[in-house]
């Protein structure tokens, strides 16, 4: 247990020290790999210790792009911590949001819903994913749950900013849908939504980018990497 704690503290100390760096990217790819190894070592020494799984899911995925590596760690933790609904919930989010694997996400969410403390809402969300409905709305539900359960203030702000962008996108996608119903075509730009009175104004993108609409009606941001980081280990 002490050795596991030591390895975990080593990982948090390293990440904290990088915030003083000026270069970009702030953390190099080999350093993310090293951090993944340290967190795996911590969890290997004490597989019941929750913090390495939580820390990996918060940072290795969004910032490091090591989603599949994180999922392997979470699956291991889920086998040991078989009472904990959070680990299969995190797995469900990663499979859905980062990897576009709705069927796998649904499986993990159903498992989370069966564990003590798991919300019945998770079973409903799992059913919706099985039919691939409302992708942006589902992402918001996921992130709202993660944000509500996050105690770290800085990490909470991190998630809240992403939630703001996703809520903007959901609003704009619904507006595009209304536009298409009225005019039988996709707007050429989001400014047409305000010109035709569908919405009063285009929301300000929280990362400093610009929202735009694609030909199929999907709304995206020029800062897409903030919402969907590059996954380092692709199939």
C-alpha positions in Angstrom: 0.0 0.0 0.0 2.8 2.4 0.9 4.6 1.7 -2.4 1.4 2.2 -4.3 0.9 5.6 -2.6 4.4 6.6 -3.4 4.0 5.8 -7.1 0.7 7.7 -7.2 2.2 10.8 -5.5 5.1 10.6 -8.0 2.5 10.9 -10.9 0.6 13.8 -9.3 3.9 15.6 -8.5 5.1 15.2 -12.1 1.8 16.5 -13.6 1.7 19.5 -11.2 5.3 20.5 -12.1 4.4 20.7 -15.9 2.0 23.6 -15.4 5.1 25.9 -15.1 6.3 25.0 -18.6 6.0 27.5 -21.4 6.6 25.1 -24.4 3.8 23.5 -26.4 2.9 20.8 -26.2 3.3 21.1 -22.4 3.8 17.4 -21.9 5.6 15.3 -24.5 4.2 12.0 -25.8 6.9 9.9 -24.1 6.1 11.6 -20.8 2.4 10.6 -21.1 3.5 7.0 -21.7 5.8 7.2 -18.6 2.8 8.6 -16.6 0.6 5.8 -17.8 3.3 3.3 -16.7 3.6 4.9 -13.2 -0.2 4.8 -12.7 -0.3 1.2 -13.8 2.4 0.4 -11.3 0.5 2.1 -8.5 -2.7 0.2 -9.4 -0.7 -3.0 -9.8 0.7 -2.7 -6.3 -2.7 -2.0 -4.8 -5.5 -2.7 -7.3 -8.2 -1.6 -4.8 -6.8 1.9 -4.6 -9.2 4.2 -6.4 -7.1 7.3 -7.0 -4.8 6.0 -9.9 -7.9 5.0 -11.9 -9.6 8.4 -11.3 -6.4 10.3 -12.1 -5.7 8.3 -15.3 -9.3 8.8 -16.5 -9.1 12.6 -15.9 -5.8 13.3 -17.5 -4.5 10.5 -19.8 -7.7 10.6 -21.9 -8.5 14.3 -22.4 -4.9 15.6 -22.4 -2.8 12.6 -23.3 -5.0 10.9 -25.8 -4.2 7.5 -24.3 -7.8 6.4 -24.2 -7.4 2.7 -24.9 -4.5 2.5 -22.4 -6.7 4.1 -19.8 -9.6 1.7 -20.6 -7.3 -1.3 -20.0 -6.4 0.1 -16.6 -10.1 0.9 -15.8 -11.2 -2.6 -16.8 -8.6 -4.1 -14.4 -9.8 -1.8 -11.6 -13.4 -2.7 -12.3 -12.7 -6.4 -11.8 -11.1 -5.8 -8.4 -13.4 -3.0 -7.3 -16.5 -5.0 -8.3 -18.8 -2.9 -6.1 -17.8 0.5 -7.6 -20.1 1.8 -10.3 -17.8 4.6 -11.3 -15.2 2.6 -13.1 -17.6 1.0 -15.6 -19.2 4.4 -15.9 -15.9 6.0 -16.9 -15.4 3.1 -19.4 -18.8 3.7 -20.9 -18.0 7.4 -21.4 -14.7 6.7 -23.0 -16.1 4.1 -25.4 -18.9 6.4 -26.4 -17.2 9.8 -26.5 -13.7 9.1 -27.6 -13.9 5.8 -29.5 -17.4 5.9 -31.0 -18.1 2.4 -29.7 -21.7 2.7 -28.7 -22.3 -1.0 -28.2 -19.3 -1.3 -25.8 -20.4 1.9 -24.0 -23.9 0.4 -23.6 -22.4 -2.8 -22.0 -20.3 -0.9 -19.5 -23.2 1.4 -18.5 -25.5 -1.5 -17.9 -22.9 -2.9 -15.6 -22.5 0.4 -13.8 -26.3 0.6 -13.3 -26.4 -2.8 -11.6 -23.7 -1.8 -9.0 -24.5 -0.2 -5.6 -25.0 3.5 -6.0 -25.4 3.3 -9.8 -28.2 5.5 -11.0 -31.1 3.8 -12.9 -30.6 6.7 -15.4 -27.5 4.8 -16.6 -29.6 1.8 -17.8 -31.8 4.2 -19.7 -28.7 5.9 -21.3 -27.3 2.5 -22.2 -30.5 1.7 -24.0 -30.4 4.9 -26.0 -26.8 4.3 -27.0 -27.8 0.9 -28.4 -29.9 2.8 -30.9 -27.3 5.6 -31.4 -29.7 8.4 -30.7 -29.0 12.0 -29.6 -25.2 11.8 -29.6 -24.5 15.4 -28.3 -27.3 15.1 -25.7 -25.9 11.8 -24.5 -22.5 13.3 -24.2 -23.9 16.1 -22.1 -25.6 13.6 -19.7 -22.3 11.8 -19.3 -20.3 14.9 -18.6 -23.0 16.3 -16.2 -22.7 13.1 -14.2 -18.9 13.2 -14.2 -18.8 16.9 -13.2 -21.3 16.4 -10.4 -19.1 13.7 -8.9 -15.8 15.6 -9.3 -14.5 17.2 -6.1 -11.3 18.7 -7.4 -12.1 22.4 -8.2 -9.7 22.8 -11.1 -10.8 19.5 -12.7 -14.4 20.6 -12.2 -13.7 23.8 -14.1 -12.1 21.8 -16.8 -15.2 19.7 -17.3 -17.6 22.6 -16.9 -15.9 24.4 -19.8 -16.4 21.3 -22.0 -20.0 21.1 -20.9 -20.6 24.7 -21.9 -19.3 24.0 -25.4 -21.4 20.8 -25.7 -24.5 22.6 -24.6 -23.8 25.3 -27.2 -23.4 22.6 -29.9 -26.7 20.9 -28.8 -28.5 24.3 -29.0 -27.1 25.0 -32.4 -27.8 21.5 -33.8 -31.5 21.8 -32.7 -31.6 25.2 -34.4 -30.1 23.8 -37.6 -32.8 21.0 -37.4 -35.5 23.7 -37.2 -34.0 25.6 -40.1 -34.0 22.4 -42.2 -37.6 21.7 -41.4 -38.6 25.3 -42.4 -36.4 25.8 -45.5 -35.8 22.2 -46.6 -32.0 22.7 -46.7 -29.0 22.9 -44.4 -27.9 26.5 -43.6 -24.7 27.5 -45.4 -23.5 29.2 -42.2 -24.7 29.6 -38.7 -25.3 33.3 -39.3 -28.4 32.2 -41.3 -29.9 31.0 -38.1 -30.0 34.5 -36.7 -30.9 36.1 -40.0 -34.0 33.9 -40.2 -34.9 34.4 -36.5 -34.3 30.8 -35.5 -32.1 31.9 -32.6 -31.2 35.4 -31.4 -27.4 35.0 -31.4 -24.6 32.5 -31.9 -23.1 31.5 -28.5 -19.5 32.5 -27.8 -17.2 29.5 -28.1 -15.6 29.0 -24.6 -12.2 28.0 -26.0 -11.9 31.1 -28.2 -12.7 29.3 -31.5 -15.7 29.5 -33.8 -18.7 27.2 -34.2 -19.6 26.2 -37.7 -22.0 23.8 -39.5 -21.1 21.0 -41.9 -23.1 19.9 -44.9 -24.8 17.1 -43.0 -26.1 19.6 -40.3 -23.4 18.6 -37.7 -22.2 21.6 -35.7 -18.5 21.7 -34.8 -15.9 24.1 -33.4 -12.6 25.2 -34.9 -11.1 24.1 -31.5 -12.3 20.5 -32.0 -9.2 19.1 -30.3 -10.4 20.6 -27.0 -13.5 18.5 -27.2 -12.1 15.5 -29.0 -8.3 15.0 -28.4 -6.1 13.0 -30.8 -6.1 9.4 -29.7 -2.5 8.2 -29.7 -3.1 4.5 -30.0 -5.4 3.8 -32.9 -6.6 0.4 -34.1 
